[in-house]
Amino acid sequence: MRIGLDFDNTIVSYDALFHRAARDKALIPEGIAQSKLAVRDYLRQVGREDDWTELQGHVYGARMAEADAYPGVTEFMREAMRRGAELAIVSHKTRYPFRGPRHDLHEAARAWVDMRLVAAGLIDPQQVFFELTKDAKLQRVAAAACDYFVDDLPEILLAPAFPSQTVGILFDPDGAHAGQDGPLRFTSWSSIARHFGALWTSSN
């Protein structure tokens, strides 16, 4: 079994970090919920779209090392490897921010992977791919011959170019896509782990 994983907002949770970084820059008042979407929505509501764009580059670049993994994802990866599954990370992002200092966002993300996942023996660094566009990401998922692919973006899993032999799994921790038709949907990594646990058990 080969399982592909998206990176941003699938392996990595930015909620606490976006809130902390926005507070550090005095961009949001007290009382804004500790979530990436709450920070984004507030800044857009008050007409500070440029500040939101620059904050993204700051978080994904200079402060990437502070980001947390979603609860349960490293445990899932460890169990998947114990079961003999092969893992790949396939993501897409621009290389440099649209605004602000010129951080290499691919380099920052790869450093996070090296520190949090490779060092723990959870992923082969040769199986980590950061692409520049969604089209390139979809091509990489196909080339990686994933049996399953976990992503937080329905538009990736439902794209015409998403490989037909790959089962898409939607990671939806905020419940933003509840009730919608589409791929299998889970709101936590523990529920994804239970799903795969049942698959592994049934295949024995």
Sequence and secondary structure as in RCSB ss.txt:
>XXXX:A:sequence
MRIGLDFDNTIVSYDALFHRAARDKALIPEGIAQSKLAVRDYLRQVGREDDWTELQGHVYGARMAEADAYPGVTE
FMREAMRRGAELAIVSHKTRYPFRGPRHDLHEAARAWVDMRLVAAGLIDPQQVFFELTKDAKLQRVAAAACDYFV
DDLPEILLAPAFPSQTVGILFDPDGAHAGQDGPLRFTSWSSIARHFGALWTSSN
>XXXX:A:secstr
 EEEE  BTTTEE HHHHHHHHHHTT S TT  SSHHHHHHHHHHTT HHHHHHHHHHHHTTTGGG EE TTHHH
HHHHHHHTT EEEEEEE  SS SSSS   HHHHHHHHHIIIIITTTSS GGGEEEESSHHHHHHHHHHTT SEEE
ES HHHHTSTTS TTSEEEEE TT TTTT  SSEEESSHHHHHHHHHHHHHHH 
